[in-house]
Amino acid sequence: MRITRLRAHALRNPDPGREAIALVVVEIETDEGLTGLGSVGGFPVGAETIIARQFAPLLEGADPTEIETLWERLYASLNRQGQRGTGVMALSGVDLALWDLLGKSIGRPVVSLIGGGSTRTVPVYLSSLSLRGREDPQSLLDEVLQGRQQGFNAFKYFSIHGPAHGEQGRQTEVNVLREIRSAIGPNADLMVDAHFGWDLPYARRMLEPLADVGARWLENPIPIEDLAGYEALARDGAVPLAAGESERTRFPFVSLINAGVYYLQPDVNRVGGLTEALRICALAASHQRPVTPHQGWLHSWHLIAARANCPIGEYFTRRDPLPGNSLIWDALKGEPEAIQGAVTIPDRPGFGWTLDRASLIRYAPD
């Protein structure tokens, strides 16, 4: 089997106030008529150009089953422009398509190719809970209660207030967290994501109330470049830290571990694909760290089901307002919906996606 064509489809962001491109879908075609599918997330402007003009000539005629060899070939090609950023994001989508193709070529789900056993069910937490765009906090609590009724046992709240909002804003966050805890009960998990919006003094002031509501982790409290700040928060020890979504390749995760980050959060379709995510899981295991992949989707579910140190996944509903999340439901059909707080990996070859070409046309850039 040989690669005959590599294609990348950029999907525009339907929100004119955000980044131009929300998602890139990758196709790898072969001389045996099989096609592998992957994606590039995180508003990957420019990834489609790198795939089509830089990666495609390097893969034409190659054996697609030699996944790690091809990963290293593409990664080496990025050395002049910097082996981070959009180049690695583009590599992620190609790598996922290669894994999807491998599974299809032998008629097996990817999870069974990377060490997964009979487990096909992955526990997930309901993400994207926030006060953003709400006039009344009660609507947020209603959404939390609805999630509880649907069987979710874990929830992630996104903080929208930081140092610029003063003590009043901070107290708003504390009050909402207390109300969420009351709504979900004492036994459900509650995670908090500051999305890099706090500084060190503010984060320190939030540790005690976060510990009081039993937060499972505090995610991205301060800019990821401030490793000394992460180390200081980790020393306080009140709440475990989580980070990693903005990192590319395995190498920065060594620094996160050394800074005391406990939950490592690579984004599979940004960090370097499944190949690199597996390396990060091995690195984490050697330091007794869990890996909780950022974002969800089938590429993450297969990884979590196959790795003992991946305890839970992040779940976004079809209604999630972030366009990159909603578009993947449209473009790559086959994503499982959560039932009773878990997703079940379909028993289909590869990752289990089917490409919806109508969505590629609908969301094509202008």
Buried (B, 14 or more C-beta within 10 A) or exposed (E): BEBBEBBBBBBBBEEEEEBEBBBBBBBBBBEEEBBBBBBBBBBBBBBBBBBBEBBBEBBEEBEBEEBEEBBEBBBEBBEEEEBBBBBBBBBBBBBBBBBBBBBBBEEBBBBBBBEBEEEBBBBBBBBBBBBEEEEEBEEBBEBBEEBBEEEBBBBBBBBBBBBEBEEEBBEBBBEBBEBBBEBBEEEBBBBBBBBBBBBBEBBBBBBEBBBEBBBBBBBBBBBBEBBEBBBBBBEBEBBBBBBBBBBBBBBBBEEBBEBBBBBBBBBBBBBBBBBBBBBBBEBBBEEEBBBBBBBBBBBBBBBBBBBEBBBBBBBBBEEBEBBBBBBBBBBBEBBBEBEEBBBBBBEBBBBBBEBBEEBBEBBEEE
